[in-house]
């Protein structure tokens, strides 16, 4: 049974009045955190590896020794961690955020995780007179660096409205999708599209390579037609440069696809395209590239076709 909404509504956040907590400074989290600093928000942060937060701390953020300590010192807490188990530990652990949550606070999880976990956090926050919003993002390191992420929010309307100034520091497309968990469901839809698109982009490059095309020239053509997409613009050039540094880790994408497949099974849906993509990415991980970017799918497809990109294609 749903709990009654907290009596104390959250205040609209402002740099002058709102002390913000941040947890998680990975590839995207560190970039996002710096945008808040650039807008003059006062920050207190915690991350498992303090060295990853060194630049943010050098710019004036305050360090806290635990997620609970972050919550105790701030009015809004934002989290961007890796896996559902990390989210659960950060929120529900003995030194977790909820142990330090007070009435009127807003907790914002920007990690991609299970919709049911987002709902669980929202209920736990509600029981403490606080609010929780699930706000996963899309756009990778490019979107995080340029404050151009797409943000998908789930939660109580007035809580989402109160944190819009924060979200606007990070993204250009912010849509309230509905109640708690709906942001996560939307992000899973996003990942399903990305999974299929990445296969198409990589297979297109492989075909073009074997056909003897100038791949940069080929991309210039197809980007201008119906195939145009973010992946072609941002990741295909990295593939051609053999730069598989992560904008988003393969291991995290496998996690996201696994959540989507489990949610599909619960709804008696069969998603053969996503199932194939999940299997291919597991092969990428087996090849030792779990910490590479999602465009490292090319490496698995090259392996399956016995292609050595260092050698020119055989004459046909």
N, C-alpha and C positions, 0 to 999 in steps of 0.2 A: 504494500500500500504506500502511495506517495505521501511524503511528509508535507505539512503546510509550508508555504514559502516563508523565508525569514522576514521578520517584521522590519528590520533595518535594511533599507535599500542602499546599494553601493553608490558612492558619489562619483561624478564624472572625473576621470583622472586628468591631472594637469602636471606639467613639470614642476611648477612652484609648490604644489601641495601633496603630491603623491610619491611616496617612497616605494620603489619597485624592487621586488626580489627576482633574481634570475638563477636558474639551476640548469646546467648543461652547456658547455662551451666547446662543442665539437665543430665539424666543418661548417655547418650552417649556423649553429647557435652563437658562436663567437662573433660572426658577422652581424647577426641580428641584434645582439647585445650592444654592439658599438653604435648602431643607428640610434638606439635609445639614449646613449650617452651624448651623441651629437645633438639631440634635441633637449639636452640639459636635464634629463631625468636622473634623480639620485638613485644609485643602484647598490644593492647588497647582493652578493652572489656566493654560490657554492658549486663546486664541481669536483668529481672524484680525483681528477688530476689537476692540482693547483697550477702547475706550470702552463697549462693550456689557457689559463685566465690571466697570465702575466701582463699582457698588453692592456686588458680591460682594467686590471687593478692599477696599472701605472697611470691610467687616465682618470683615476679618482674613485673607482668603485671600492666598496668595503667588503672584506672577506668575512664569511661566517663559517663556523665549523661543522654545520649540519643543515639539512633541509629544514628541520624544526627551528633552528636559530634564524634562518632566513625569514620564515613565516612570522616569528615572534617580533621581528624588527620592521616589518613592512606591511603595506595595505593591500598590495597586489603581488601575487607570486606567479611567475611564468616559468614553465619547464619545457625543455627541449632535450630529451635523452634518447636512448637507443631502442630498447626493446620493451615489450609489455612488463616483463619482470622488473626492469629498471623503474618503470612508472609506478608499479605497485610498491616497490621498496621505498621510492622517494616520497610517496604519499602516505602509505599505511605503515611504514616501519616505525620502530620505537622512537627513532629520531627523525621521523618523517614530517612532512608539511602539516598534515592534519593534526598532529599533536600540538602544533603551535598556532593553529587557526583560531581567529577570533570573529565574533559577529560582524557582519558588514564587509568582510574581506572578499576578494574575488581571486580564484585560483584558475589559471589558464594553462592547460596542457596543450602544447603545440606538437607533441610527438604523434606519430601515426601509430595507433594502437587499437585494441578491440573496442567496438562500440559499447559492449556490455561493461567494460572497465570504465569507460567515460561516464556511463550512467551510475556505476557504483561510486565513483568519486563525487559525482554531483549530489547523490543522496547523503554521502558522508559529510560533505560540506554543509548541506542543508541542515543536517542534524546539529550542526554547530553554529547555526545562524548565518552561514556564509554562502557564497555562490561559486559554482564551478562552470567553466566554459571549455569545451573541447574545440581547439582551433588549429587543426593540422594544416600544413602548407604544401604548396607545390611551386616549383621553380628552380630547385637545386641551388648550387652555390652561386650561379649567375643571378638568380632572382634575389637571393639573400644579400649578395654584394651590392646590388643596385636598388635595394628596398622595393623590389617589384614583384614580390611573391603574390600568389593567389592564396587567400586565406578562407577556409571553410569553417564556419562557426556553428556550434550547437550549444544551446543553453537557454536560460530564461531571458526574455527580450530585454528587460531593463538592465540586466547584468552585461549583456553583449553591447548595448548602447553605451554603458558607462566606460567600457574599455576601448571604444573605437579610436580615441586619440592615440593609444598605444599601437593598435593594429595598423593604423594609417602610417606609422613610422616605418613599418616593415613591408607593407604590401600595397599594391595598386588595385587589386580586385578582392573585395571583402564582401562575402555574402553570408547572411544569417540563414542557415538551412533548416532551423527548427529546434526542437528540444534536445536535451543532452544526448549525445551519441550520434546525432544526425551529421555533425561535422565529420566524424570518422567514417560514416557510411559514404559520404560524398568523396572523401579522400580515396576510399577503396575503388569507387567508380573511376576516379582519376588514374589510379595505378593500373587498372584493367586496360584502359586506353593506351597508357604508356607502354605496357608490356607488349601488346600487339604491334604498336608503332615501331618499337625498337627492332623487333624481328624484321619488319618490312624494310627499314632503313639499312640494316646490316646485310640482308640478303640482296638488296639493290646494289650495294657497293661490291659485294662478291660477284654478282652477275656482271656488272660493269667491268670489273677487273679482268674476269675471264674472257670477256668480249673484246678486250683491248682498248676500252674507252679511256680518254683522259678524264679521270674521276672528278677533278675540280670543275671541269667544263660540263660534265654530265650533271653535277649537282647544281650548277648555275642555271641549267635549263629546267630541271624538275622542281626547283624551289619556286619558280614563277608560275606553276600550274596547280592542278588539284592536289598534288602531293605535298604542297607547302605545309610545314609544321615546325614547331619549336625544336624537335629533335634533329631535323635536317639542318636547321640554322645553327644550332649550338653544339651538337655532339658529333655530327658527321665530320666536321673539320678536325675535331680532336682525334677521331679514328684515323683519318688520313695522315695526321701528324704522329700517329702511334703514341699518343698521349692518353693513357688510361688512368690518370690521376682522378681521384673521386670528387665529384660534385655531390654524389649520393652513393653510398656504399652498396655494392652487390648484396652483401649479407643482410642489409636492411631492406632491400627490395625483395629478397626472398621471403623475409619475415612478413612484409606487407601482402605479397601474393598469397602466402599461406593463410593469413587472416581472411582475405577475400574468399579463398576457396572454402574455408571452414564455414564462413557466413553463407556462402552459396549452398553448401551441403545442408545446412540447417533449413534453408528455404526450398530444398528439393530442386535446385537449379543445376544444370550441367553446363559448364563453361570450358569447352575443349580448347579454345585458344589460350586461355589463361593457364590451363593445365599444362599445355605444351611449353609455354613460356617459363613456367615454374621449373619444369624439368630441365630446360636448357640452361637456366641460370644456376641450377644445382650443379650442372656440369662445369660452368664457369668457376664456381667455388671449388669444385674438386680439382680443377687445374691450378689452384692456388691463388685465385684472384678475388676472394671474398671481400677484400678491402680495397679493391679497385672500383672505378666508377661503373655505372650501369651499362655504359657503352662498351665495356669489356665483353659483352655478349659476342662481339665480333671474334674474339679469340676462340670461343667454343665452336662457332660456326666454321671458322677456318680449320680447326682441328678435325671436325666431322668431315670436311671436304678434302682433307690432306693438302691444304694450301699453305705454302710458305710465302708470305707477302714480300720477303726480301728478293724473291726470284720473279722475273717477268713471266706472264702466262705463256704456256706453250702455244705455238702457231696452230691456227685452226683452218 
